[in-house]
Amino acid sequence: MHSFKAAVFSCSAPRISFTAASRSIIRPASVRVRSAHCNTTIKAAPTWRPSSALDEWVQREARPISLRQLTFFGRSLTESRLIDSANYCREELPIRISHRLRDIQTLPYVVVANSDIAHVLELYRTAFERFRRVPVVRTVEDNDSYCKVLQETLKEHATVIPKLAIGMLEATKFMNYQEIDKFMNTMLRSRISRRVIAEQHLALTETFNSPWHFPHQSLLDPNTETVGEIFLRCNAKEIVEGCGKTTSELVRRAYGINHPIPEIKIKGHLEATFPYILSHLEYIIGELLRNSIQAVIEQPRSKDETPPPIEVTICETPQQVMMRFSDQAGGIPTEILPNLWSFSNSRRAKRIENLNRVPKLLGTMHELQVPGKSTHEIHMENANKSKQTDFSNYPGSLSGLTSRPPDLRLGIGLPMSRVYAEYWAGSLELHSLEGFGTDVFLQISKLGNKNETLTTRASMDAV
């Protein structure tokens, strides 16, 4: 324990060395400690408790899944398949969250003692203890009880993203930005994976319990557009149009109803479709269009001058769909480019201030739009889709952000969009021509057969 005490008073101690006996879960305590060397205050010094259960679970490897595999469970949704899905969640969620608990444990002690990081750690500890104690699901009634646990945890974890972002911004005194970005990417990718698993199972459960579902139906209705949370035939053109309309309305409300908004022109393979989780795609495209629209209208021009359009080009190949978002907003200054994909290496004070105005954040299109129906809901109605679990009513849907002003910039939109894009083995790249404009390229797997991109246990620093 002496090494732990030393770490509190010395910011030069970069990491805590855990032995098998001392590896632990952390619970924040109401202790305030001032570091003599770093002139900073630790708001909540955590206490350390041994946890052999964590050591056991962290040794297990996560089993990656693909959109195609998730679709398989719902194509002919029987009681047996629903229970199989529940038990996959039951086994997989504690494994994935245990890995992230171990990642947090390997941070410098002074970082873990930060009140925001300690808050996240406590949420993860509680979720891990809750998930690992869930018994084997054997009946539909067991599954219904398990779904209540999932729903409760999803609600609780709505605060994770802003808390993590604020905590790691404050950690720039003790960690370099490369370490912070690596940690944030790993944490967010894992968070996406857990929510995908949980929300897909909740959606399948609601489908199974719905009055129009026939468990003995052997084939998927060819007119069905969704399986759980997966939209089987995402049309790139329609999604860009929907996100563009929503984002333009949001920006118009912020700048004034009569303010000229750039037209969004879509060209290329307008019939391209692919399977995807629609909320992921809406978030990425919504952020890209928001950035481009704001950049265009903030460029100086004469009062009556029409702003140049934003061009979206869609290209379809047998293996992938590419989308290029092109604006003429003057490009990005060279000195800013290296910071675009960083969670921590830019305007720290302003970002912390803005993030503090965002108590909860799920990372969905709901947080970018004006009140009313989401593009997801519009797609559901147009395709006469089945009833699904609606997570927009969760406390993290951020109705307060639906009309957030342009100056409420969180600094995590682009890096989070890249995490979402890379999660299903896609990519997001940006090319800027300073003085003219910017091109952003979004690449998506067309077949849905690529496994989710996860950080494996073997690559974890602590193991």
C-alpha positions in Angstrom: 0.0 0.0 0.0 3.0 2.4 0.4 3.4 2.6 -3.4 -0.2 3.7 -3.7 0.3 6.5 -1.1 3.4 7.6 -2.9 1.5 7.8 -6.2 -1.0 10.2 -4.7 1.7 12.8 -3.8 3.9 12.3 -6.8 2.7 13.2 -10.3 5.9 11.7 -11.6 4.8 8.2 -10.9 3.2 7.3 -14.2 1.5 4.0 -13.5 0.5 1.7 -10.6 2.0 -1.7 -10.6 -0.6 -4.3 -9.8 0.2 -7.7 -8.3 -2.3 -10.5 -8.4 -3.2 -9.8 -4.8 -3.6 -6.1 -5.2 -5.6 -5.8 -8.5 -8.8 -4.3 -7.6 -12.0 -2.5 -8.2 -12.1 1.2 -7.2 -14.8 3.0 -5.3 -14.4 6.8 -4.9 -14.2 8.1 -1.4 -14.8 11.6 -0.1 -11.2 12.5 0.4 -9.4 15.6 -0.9 -5.7 15.5 -1.3 -3.4 18.2 -2.7 -0.4 17.2 -4.7 2.7 19.1 -3.6 4.5 18.6 -6.9 1.7 19.3 -9.3 -0.3 21.9 -7.5 -3.6 20.2 -8.3 -6.4 18.8 -6.2 -7.6 15.2 -6.3 -11.3 15.5 -5.9 -12.2 11.9 -5.0 -9.4 9.6 -3.9 -10.5 6.0 -4.6 -10.0 3.2 -2.2 -8.6 -0.1 -3.4 -10.3 -3.5 -2.8 -9.2 -6.9 -4.1 -11.3 -8.5 -6.7 -10.4 -12.1 -7.8 -13.6 -12.1 -9.9 -12.2 -9.4 -12.1 -8.9 -11.3 -12.5 -10.9 -14.3 -13.6 -13.2 -12.5 -16.1 -10.4 -10.3 -17.6 -8.6 -13.5 -18.7 -11.4 -14.3 -21.1 -11.4 -13.1 -24.7 -14.3 -11.3 -26.3 -16.0 -13.0 -29.2 -16.4 -10.5 -32.1 -19.6 -10.5 -34.1 -20.7 -9.2 -37.4 -23.9 -7.6 -38.7 -24.6 -10.8 -40.6 -24.4 -12.8 -37.4 -26.6 -10.4 -35.5 -29.1 -10.6 -38.4 -29.1 -14.4 -38.2 -30.6 -14.5 -34.7 -33.6 -12.4 -35.9 -34.3 -13.9 -39.3 -36.4 -16.7 -37.8 -36.8 -15.6 -34.2 -37.8 -18.6 -32.1 -37.8 -18.9 -28.4 -34.6 -21.0 -28.6 -32.8 -18.3 -30.6 -34.0 -15.6 -28.3 -32.6 -17.5 -25.3 -29.4 -18.1 -27.2 -29.1 -14.3 -27.8 -29.7 -13.6 -24.1 -27.0 -16.0 -23.0 -24.6 -14.6 -25.5 -25.2 -11.1 -23.9 -25.0 -12.6 -20.4 -21.6 -14.1 -21.1 -20.1 -11.4 -23.3 -21.0 -8.2 -21.5 -19.1 -8.9 -18.3 -16.1 -10.0 -20.3 -16.0 -6.7 -22.3 -16.6 -4.5 -19.3 -14.0 -6.3 -17.2 -11.4 -5.5 -19.9 -12.2 -1.8 -19.6 -12.1 -1.9 -15.8 -8.6 -3.2 -16.1 -7.7 -0.5 -18.6 -8.8 2.1 -16.1 -6.8 0.5 -13.4 -3.6 0.9 -15.4 -4.0 4.7 -15.6 -1.9 6.9 -13.4 -3.4 7.0 -9.9 -3.9 10.7 -9.9 -6.0 10.3 -13.1 -8.1 7.6 -11.6 -8.7 9.8 -8.6 -10.3 12.5 -10.8 -13.9 12.7 -9.8 -15.2 12.2 -13.4 -13.0 9.1 -14.1 -14.0 7.8 -10.6 -17.6 8.2 -11.5 -17.1 6.2 -14.7 -15.2 3.6 -12.8 -18.0 3.2 -10.3 -20.5 2.8 -13.0 -18.4 0.1 -14.7 -17.8 -1.7 -11.4 -21.5 -1.7 -10.6 -22.3 -3.0 -14.1 -19.7 -5.7 -13.9 -20.9 -7.0 -10.6 -24.5 -6.9 -11.8 -23.8 -8.6 -15.1 -21.5 -11.4 -13.8 -24.2 -12.5 -11.3 -27.0 -13.0 -13.9 -27.9 -16.7 -13.9 -28.3 -18.7 -17.1 -31.3 -17.7 -19.1 -33.5 -20.7 -19.6 -37.0 -19.3 -20.2 -38.8 -16.3 -21.8 -39.6 -15.2 -18.2 -35.8 -15.3 -17.4 -35.1 -13.3 -20.5 -37.7 -10.6 -19.5 -36.0 -10.2 -16.1 -32.6 -10.0 -17.8 -33.9 -7.3 -20.2 -34.8 -5.1 -17.2 -31.2 -5.3 -16.0 -30.0 -4.3 -19.5 -32.4 -1.4 -19.7 -31.5 -0.1 -16.3 -27.8 -0.3 -17.1 -28.2 1.5 -20.4 -29.9 4.4 -18.7 -27.3 4.6 -16.0 -24.4 4.7 -18.5 -25.8 7.7 -20.4 -23.3 9.9 -18.5 -20.2 7.9 -19.5 -19.1 9.8 -22.7 -19.1 13.4 -21.3 -17.6 12.2 -18.0 -14.8 10.3 -19.8 -14.2 13.2 -22.1 -14.0 15.8 -19.2 -11.8 13.5 -17.1 -9.3 12.8 -19.8 -9.1 16.4 -20.8 -8.2 17.2 -17.2 -5.7 14.4 -17.4 -3.5 16.2 -19.9 -1.3 17.3 -17.0 -0.3 13.7 -16.3 -0.6 11.9 -19.7 0.4 12.8 -23.2 -2.4 13.2 -25.8 -1.4 10.0 -27.7 -2.0 7.9 -24.5 -5.3 9.7 -23.9 -6.5 9.2 -27.5 -5.6 5.5 -27.4 -7.4 5.1 -24.1 -10.5 7.0 -25.3 -10.6 5.1 -28.6 -10.5 1.7 -26.8 -13.1 2.8 -24.2 -15.5 4.2 -26.8 -15.2 1.3 -29.2 -15.9 -1.2 -26.4 -18.8 1.0 -25.2 -20.3 0.8 -28.7 -19.9 -2.9 -28.8 -21.7 -3.4 -25.5 -24.6 -1.2 -26.5 -24.9 -2.9 -29.9 -25.2 -6.3 -28.1 -27.6 -5.1 -25.5 -29.8 -2.9 -27.7 -30.0 -5.6 -30.4 -31.2 -8.2 -27.8 -33.7 -5.7 -26.4 -35.1 -5.1 -29.9 -35.3 -8.8 -30.6 -37.1 -9.4 -27.3 -39.6 -6.7 -28.1 -40.1 -8.2 -31.6 -40.7 -11.7 -30.0 -43.2 -10.3 -27.5 -45.1 -8.3 -30.1 -48.6 -9.5 -31.1 -47.7 -9.6 -34.8 -44.7 -12.0 -34.3 -45.2 -15.6 -35.3 -42.3 -17.7 -33.7 -42.8 -20.7 -36.0 -42.5 -18.6 -39.2 -39.5 -20.3 -40.9 -38.4 -17.5 -43.2 -38.0 -13.8 -42.9 -40.7 -11.8 -44.6 -39.0 -10.4 -47.8 -40.6 -7.0 -47.1 -39.1 -6.7 -43.7 -36.6 -3.9 -43.5 -35.2 -4.4 -40.0 -33.9 -7.2 -37.8 -33.7 -5.8 -34.3 -31.6 -2.6 -34.6 -30.2 -3.6 -38.0 -31.6 -1.8 -41.0 -31.1 -4.4 -43.8 -31.2 -2.0 -46.8 -29.9 1.3 -45.8 -30.1 3.6 -48.8 -27.2 6.0 -48.8 -29.0 8.7 -50.7 -32.1 8.7 -48.5 -30.0 8.8 -45.3 -27.9 11.7 -46.5 -31.1 13.6 -47.5 -32.7 12.9 -44.1 -29.7 13.9 -42.1 -29.2 16.9 -44.3 -32.7 18.2 -43.8 -32.4 17.7 -40.0 -29.0 19.3 -39.8 -29.9 22.3 -42.0 -33.0 22.9 -39.8 -30.8 22.8 -36.7 -28.3 25.3 -38.1 -31.0 27.6 -39.5 -32.6 27.8 -36.1 -29.2 28.7 -34.6 -28.3 31.4 -37.3 -31.8 32.6 -38.1 -34.6 31.4 -40.3 -33.6 33.7 -43.2 -29.9 32.9 -43.1 -28.8 31.2 -46.4 -28.0 27.5 -46.0 -25.9 25.7 -48.5 -27.7 23.2 -50.7 -26.7 19.6 -50.4 -26.3 18.0 -53.8 -26.2 14.2 -54.0 -24.8 12.3 -57.0 -23.3 9.0 -58.0 -24.8 5.6 -57.2 -28.1 6.8 -55.8 -29.6 3.3 -55.4 -26.7 1.9 -53.3 -27.9 -0.1 -50.2 -26.2 -2.0 -47.5 -27.0 -3.5 -44.0 -26.1 -1.2 -41.1 -27.2 0.0 -37.7 -29.0 3.2 -38.7 -28.3 5.2 -35.6 -24.5 4.8 -36.1 -24.7 6.0 -39.7 -27.0 8.9 -38.9 -24.6 10.0 -36.2 -21.6 10.0 -38.5 -23.3 11.7 -41.5 -25.0 14.2 -39.2 -21.7 15.3 -37.7 -20.0 15.5 -41.1 -22.9 17.6 -42.6 -23.1 19.8 -39.5 -19.4 20.6 -39.7 -19.6 21.4 -43.4 -22.7 23.5 -43.2 -21.4 25.6 -40.3 -18.0 26.0 -42.0 -19.7 27.2 -45.2 -22.0 29.7 -43.7 -19.3 31.1 -41.4 -17.2 32.0 -44.4 -17.3 35.8 -45.1 -19.3 36.7 -48.2 -21.6 39.5 -49.4 -25.1 39.6 -48.1 -26.8 38.4 -51.2 -24.2 35.9 -52.3 -25.4 32.3 -52.4 -23.3 29.9 -50.4 -21.5 27.2 -52.4 -23.2 23.8 -52.2 -22.0 20.8 -50.3 -21.6 17.8 -52.7 -22.1 14.3 -51.6 -20.8 11.6 -54.0 -21.9 8.0 -53.5 -19.8 5.2 -55.0 -20.8 1.5 -54.8 -18.6 -1.5 -55.4 -19.3 -5.2 -54.8 -17.5 -5.0 -51.4 -18.1 -1.5 -50.1 -19.9 1.8 -50.4 -17.9 5.1 -50.4 -19.3 8.5 -49.7 -17.4 11.7 -50.3 -18.5 14.9 -48.6 -17.1 18.0 -50.3 -17.5 21.6 -49.3 -16.0 24.9 -50.4 -15.5 26.4 -46.9 -11.9 27.4 -47.2 -10.3 24.2 -46.0 -8.7 23.7 -42.6 -5.6 25.5 -41.4 -2.5 23.3 -41.4 -1.8 23.9 -37.8 -5.2 22.5 -36.8 -5.2 19.4 -38.9 -3.1 17.2 -36.5 -5.7 17.9 -33.8 -8.8 17.0 -35.7 -8.9 13.3 -34.6 -7.7 13.9 -31.1 -10.0 13.7 -28.0 -7.6 15.9 -26.0 -5.1 17.9 -28.1 -7.1 21.1 -28.7 -8.9 24.0 -26.8 -9.1 22.2 -23.5 -10.7 24.9 -21.3 -13.6 25.7 -23.8 -14.3 22.0 -24.4 -14.5 21.2 -20.7 -16.9 24.2 -20.3 -19.1 22.9 -23.1 -19.0 19.3 -22.0 -20.2 20.4 -18.5 -23.3 21.6 -20.3 -23.9 18.1 -21.6 -24.6 15.8 -18.6 -25.6 12.8 -20.7 -24.6 11.7 -24.2 -25.4 8.5 -26.1 -23.7 9.5 -29.4 -26.8 9.2 -31.6 -28.5 11.4 -34.2 -31.1 12.4 -31.6 -28.4 14.6 -30.1 -27.9 16.5 -33.3 -31.5 17.3 -34.3 -34.4 19.6 -33.7 -37.5 18.3 -31.8 -39.7 16.0 -33.8 -39.3 12.8 -35.6 -35.8 11.4 -36.2 -34.7 10.2 -39.6 -34.7 6.7 -38.1 -38.4 7.1 -37.3 -39.1 8.5 -40.8 -37.4 5.5 -42.3 -39.4 3.2 -40.1 -42.7 4.7 -41.2 -41.8 4.8 -44.9 -40.9 1.2 -44.9 -43.9 0.1 -42.8 -41.5 -1.3 -40.2 -42.1 -3.3 -37.2 -42.3 -1.8 -33.7 -38.9 -1.6 -32.0 -37.4 -0.6 -28.7 -37.2 3.2 -28.7 -34.1 4.4 -26.9 -34.7 8.0 -27.7 -36.7 8.3 -24.5 -33.8 7.4 -22.4 -32.4 10.2 -20.2 -29.3 10.3 -22.4 -31.2 11.4 -25.6 -30.3 15.0 -24.7 -33.4 16.9 -25.7 -31.6 19.9 -24.4 -29.0 19.6 -27.2 -31.6 19.4 -29.9 -31.2 23.1 -30.6 -27.7 23.6 -29.3 -26.0 26.8 -30.6 -23.0 26.6 -32.9 -20.6 27.6 -30.1 -21.5 24.5 -28.1 -18.8 22.5 -29.8 -17.7 19.5 -27.8 -14.6 18.6 -29.8 -15.4 14.9 -30.0 -17.6 14.8 -33.1 -15.0 13.8 -35.6 -13.0 11.4 -33.4 -16.2 9.7 -32.3 -17.4 9.5 -35.9 -14.2 7.8 -36.8 -14.6 5.3 -34.0 -18.2 4.5 -35.2 -17.0 4.1 -38.8 -14.1 1.8 -37.9 -16.2 -0.3 -35.6 -17.7 -2.2 -38.5 -14.4 -2.3 -40.4 -15.0 0.9 -42.3 -12.9 4.1 -42.4 -13.2 7.9 -42.2 -10.5 10.1 -43.8 -10.3 13.8 -44.3 -8.3 15.8 -47.0 -8.1 19.6 -46.8 -7.1 22.1 -49.5 -6.4 25.2 -47.5 -8.0 28.2 -49.1 -10.6 26.2 -51.0 -12.4 23.4 -49.1 -12.4 19.9 -47.5 -13.2 16.4 -48.7 -14.2 13.7 -46.2 -14.4 10.1 -47.3 -16.6 7.6 -45.4 -16.1 3.9 -46.4 -18.6 1.2 -45.3 -18.6 -2.5 -45.8 -21.4 -3.4 -48.1 -21.9 -7.0 -47.2 -22.2 -6.8 -43.4 -19.8 -9.7 -43.0 -17.0 -7.8 -41.3 -16.5 -8.5 -37.6 -16.6 -5.6 -35.1 -13.2 -4.1 -34.4 -12.3 -4.7 -30.8 -9.2 -4.3 -28.6 -8.2 -7.8 -27.7 -7.1 -8.9 -24.3 -3.7 -9.8 -25.6 -3.1 -6.2 -26.6 -4.0 -4.8 -23.2 -1.2 -3.2 -21.3 -2.2 -4.7 -18.0 -2.3 -8.3 -19.1 
